[in-house]
């Protein structure tokens, strides 16, 4: 299952836009640093043309993503 899912992953650079967004507040606080970067990346990716789903097994990150209006997996 992981191999088939990995083929659909999108990788993003950790650039100034991602870091800047990660530093701003989210609807669910606090988030750990890597979770904030993951969520910031997801929010930026969501604004792209392709459908987007955030993949995480972290309960708190999934809840923060839902509150930000993202679709998450696993639900």
N, C-alpha and C positions, 0 to 999 in steps of 0.2 A: 504494500500500500504506500509506503513512504517513497519508494522509487517512482511510482506513477504520479504521485503528488508533486515530487520535486521537479518533474519536467515542466510543471506549470508555474513554478515560483518565479517571481520577478525579483531581481537583485537591483539595489539602488546604491549609489555612492553616498557615503557619509559626507555631504557637502555643507556649505554654510547655511543653505535654506533649511535643511533637515535639523541642524544644530539649533538654529534660531527658533524654529517651531517647537523643538523639544524643550527649550528654556521657558516658553510661555505656559501659563496654567492650562490644565485640562479639566474637564467636568468632574473627574474623579481624582482626587489627590490624597495622599502623595503617591507618586509613581517612582519606582527605582529608575536610575539613569538609563539603563539599557532598555527598559520598558518604554520610557519616554521617547527614546530614539526610534524604537520599533513603531510606536504609535504615530509619531511625527512623520516617519517615512510612509506609513499607511495612508495618512491623511493627504499627503502630497500625491501619492500614487493614485488615490481615489479620484483626484481631479483630472487624471489622464483619460484617454478615450476608451480604454478597455474596462470591462467589468472587473471589480476588485473584491476580494474576500481576504480578511486578515486571518492568518493561521497561527494559533497559539494554544498551548495547553495551560497557560497561566490564567487562573480564574480572575484575578484582579485586572490584568491587561485586557482580557476579553470583555469584562464589564466596562472598563474605560472606553474601549473601542465602540461598544454598543451605544454608550451615552454620547459618543461623538458622531453617531449615525452610520457607523460602518457595519457591514455584514461580517460575521465572524464564524470561524469553523475551528474545532467542532462547536456546535451550538450547545 
